[in-house]
Amino acid sequence: MSVVQKAVALAPDAWVPGGHPDPLIHHRSGLIGAPVPRIDAPQKVAGQARFAAEVPLDGMLYAALVYSTIAKGRLASLDTSAAAAAPGVALVMTHRNAPRLQPLPTFTSNMRSAAQDSIPVLQDDRIHWNGQPVALVLAETQEQADYAKSMLHPVYEPEHAVTRFAEAKAAGLETGAMMGMQFKDEINDAEKVLATSPVKVDEVYSTPRHNHNALELHAVTVIWEDDNLTVHDATQKLAHTAWSLAHAFGLDEKQVRVLSPYVGGGFGGKGLWQHHLLAAAAARLAGRPVRLVLTREGVYRIVGGRTLTEQRVAIGARPDGKFEALIHIGKVAMTPHNNMPEPLIMGTRGRYAARALRLEVQAARVDMMANTFMRAPGEAVGTFALESAVDELAARLDMDPIELRLRNEPDKEPTSGLPFSLREVEKIFRDGAERFGWSRRNQTPGQRREGEWLIGTGVASGTYPHNRMPGGAARLTVTRDGHATVEFAGQEMGMGTATVHAQVTAERLGLPMTRVAAKYGDSLLPGRVMAVGSAQTTSFGAAIAATHKKLVKELTSLAGNDSPLAGLSPDEVGGLNAGLAKLDDPTRHESYASILSRAGRMELTVEAEAPPPLETMHWSMHSHSAMFCEVKVNAVTGEIRVSRILGSFACGRILNARTASSQFRGAIIMGIGLALMEETQFDERNGRIMNASLSEYHVPVHMDVPEIEVMWTDTPDPHAPMGAHGVGEIGITGTAAAIANAVFNATGKRIRDLPITLDKLL
């Protein structure tokens, strides 16, 4: 723990953001928590929502990419003459004629960057992974660009590449670290304590590589006007993409504008990849607007996903189930040109009490495409191993797996020693068990059967940190006619960000939602917060709270001595009935229209930044899940069907019941894919992804998904903005383990290697 972290941890509560509860926590008008429909739904249903690949520009050219077919080496030669002479072709760009670009720092090394790797983009003849772009074709139509691309036949000089994980591990492992955080914790001698524990499990669990498959393909439409660049993008990193492009082209950040009002799914994959720089470089070289849409195969070639993991989990316990030792060590793959060690111990750090702990992520370097964040990075695969091991221990102890988990609840965060801001783990397990009918479960595997189908139930725990990012800012405008606009550089990926912040703004101002407009998806708006880590809602929510506080201060000043608000401090006043009122005496009220009219103002606009997110260093703040699952396994074929899933959640206050339910269910569905089917098939002979299509990379479809029930506690965290925690990633966390544990209960076979395919059960 750093000096700053120690100082913040020891500071009085009142000195830390969140030391005084957000007043919104106590509002019960019916707007916060209501199942409000998405405000962008009408545009999407009517086909009026223009995504990045749908923006029309005069004189636009279309791009196609050529990808390398070796993992390491150099491009020896590439004859572009035939492609350049093909019908409609305006440009063939290679490293020989591409504009010179500045190298970018990776997003894990620079808080402003959105770059996924540090490789110079089309600046030399070097090849770093199988699938790296080596050429770009621009033509009048997409069909002409694709045809001309087929006329390019690169010749390579291969070099030895480390594409086998075993070879990479043998070359040496390094302790994973990212953004100043080292993924290693040791408390007492865990190996020694494990050896002397009366009951123990010590097993290895593995998960494969995974690729991103957002419904919307990665796309950019770019245009240069003199030295100003406008990028219509599908991104979850608006301001960071603008900064990165400006850095690469040697521009001032204000010369780059990134617009992304609609994103058809992100999940960690919609960052800045090489296609952004290639499209902008080609547009500058050609002097015309360019659209570049990756094909589905193209997404697999240049957009990173989740790396493979090998995880050892060992638990030593007393006969009563109390943990003595907990060891969780994982080996992962990274590239030489990025730094994203899958942080699989993150959930383990704060989940269970034990006398001795040993946690570590160990990374090996592989010549492959840069891996990146994928929904619940670390926690999704880490909880599969941890929660499977806990289930195995419960079986050895002949103990109910819920009771074993609750018996090892910590009273403070085990690794940091921080107090919990809110922890309702026992409640979500008890409430979920009652709703699911857990008491009817037969603890002996293989006892329930319906014809050919063996039936089993399983449970697992999940935890995901409450994150709030620095850089949150917002702008609020209130008009004399009682309308308001909230503006922030947020990203709407379908999860309901804009809707929730319109709700929150309306609640703070005391206005109906019909009078509140939200503007977002533009890097020129205030704020520089990525939509990652389930952090966007609280990050911009804190900024809107700070902006509202500033607005109230200016309005009370404008109100003057002739107002019912005269003599009141801003802290005594809140929004009510289209105006301001004394918090404990709503009769002392004046409307916004009245205040602004007397001041001779048509509107009032204020802008403010959120305070630094120091509360996460002062309290242990997490979302929690208890995942319950029922499966049916065919005793003849090994086919697995998930028949029931219940997710019980503690995520602070739920701001919108409809969008939160969708977030929970969508993440659970991804958890089904993680458990049963998703797997990137990586050819270790040449580093090529073999199943680069949705016909070969399987994701859950309607027939794979049962009715999913979700429930939550809705208890506000007194130290979090709006009392809320993130909900986007907690649904996948623990789901794969719950399914694996249910499969064991059905069949008596413990599968420790994902995905659980039928061949592993026969």
SULBELZI-V674437 format. One line per field, one symbol per residue. ss: DSSP state (2 for helix, 1 for strand, 0 for the rest). psi: psi as a letter, one per 30 degrees, with the letter a starting at -180 (. if undefined). burial: I if it has 16 or more other C-alpha atoms within 10 Angstrom, else O. Layout:
BEGIN
ss->???
psi->???
burial->???
END
This chain:
BEGIN
ss->002222222200222000000022220000001000000022222000000222000000111111100000111110002222000011111000000000000100000000100000000001100000111111100222222220000011110000002222222001101100110111100222222000111111111001000000001111111001111110000222222222222000222111100000000000010222222222222200011110022222220001001111111110000011111111111100000000000222200000011111111110000000000000222222222222222222200022222220000000000001000022222222222202220000000111001111111111111000000011111110000111100000000022222222222220002221111001000000000000022222222222222222222222200000000002221111001111001111111222222200001111111000002222010111111111111100000111111111110100012222222222222222222200000110000110000000000002220001111100000000222100000000002222222222222000001000022200
psi->kleeeeeeeflkeffkkffkkkffefkhffekfliklkfgeeeeefgfjjleggkkkkgklkkkkkklglfkbljeljjgeeefflkfkfkjkaffgkkkkklkllfffkfflgkflgkkjhfagkkfljfkkflkkklfleeeeeeeeffkikkljllkkjfkeeeeeffkkkkkkkhfkkikkkjajeeeeefgkeklkjlkkkkllklkhkeklkkkjlkkjbgkkkjjljlgideeeeeeeeeeghlkeffkkkkifkkhkdgffiajaffeeeeeeeeeefgllkkjjkleeeeeefklbkllkkkkkkkkllfgfkkekjkjkkklkllfgliijjiffeeeegekklekkjkkkkkkkkjlkklakkkhkdeefefeeefeeeeeeeeefhkkfeeeeffgklflkeefgklkekjheeeeeeeeeeefheffkjfkkgfkkjbfkkklkllllkkkkjkkklgkllkkkklfggllkkkkilkjgffgeeeefeeeeeeefhllffgkkkkagkfflkkiklilghfeeeefeeeeeeeeeeeeeeeeeeeafglffkfklefgklkkhhaklkegiffikkleeeeeeffhkflkklkllllkhffffeljjlllljkkkklkkkfefgkkkjfkkkkkkjhbkkejeeeeeeeeeeeeeeeeeeefekkkjjjfeggkkfihlfffjklkleffkakkkkllehjkjfgkkggklkfeffefjfeeeeeeeeeeeefgkjjgjllilffff.
burial->OOOOOOOIIOOOIOOIIIOOIIIIIOOOOOIIIIOIOIIIOOOOOOOOIIIIIOOOOOOIIIIIIIIIIIIIIIIOOOOIOOIIOIOIIIIIIIIOOIIOIIIIIIIIOOOIIIIIIIIOIIIOIIIIIIIIIIIIIIIIOIOIIIIIIOOIOIOIOOOOIIIIIOOIIOOOIOOIIOOOOOIIIOOOOIIOIIOOIOIIIIOIIIIIIIIIIIOIIIIIIIIIOOOOIIIIIIIIIIIIIIIIIIIIIOIOIOIIIIIIIIIIIIIIIIIIIIIIIIIIIIIIOIOIIIIIIIOIOIIIIIIIIIIIIIIIIIIIIOOOIIIIIIIIIIIIIIIIIIIIIIIIIIIIIIIIIIIIIIIIIIIIIIIIIIIIIIIIIIIIIIIIIIIIIIIIIIIOIOOOIIOIIIIIIOOIIIIIOIIIIIIIIIIIIIIIIOOIOIOOOOIOIIOIOOOOIIIIIIIIIIIIIIIIIIIIIIIIIIIIIIIIIIIIIIIIIIIIIIIIIIIIIIIIIIIIIOOIIIIIIIIIIIIIIIIIIIIIIIIIIIIIIIIIIIIIOOIIIIIOOOIIIOOOOIOOIIIIIIIIIIIOOOOIIIIIIIIIIOOOOOIIIIIIIIIIIIIIIIIIIIIIIIIIIIIIIIIOOIIIIIIIIIIIIIIIIIIIIIIIIIIIIIIIIIIIIIIIIIIIIIOOOIIIIOIIIOOOIOIIOOOOIOOIIIIIIIIIIIIIIIIIIIIIIIIIIIIIIIIIIIIIIIIIIIIIIIIIIOOOIO
END
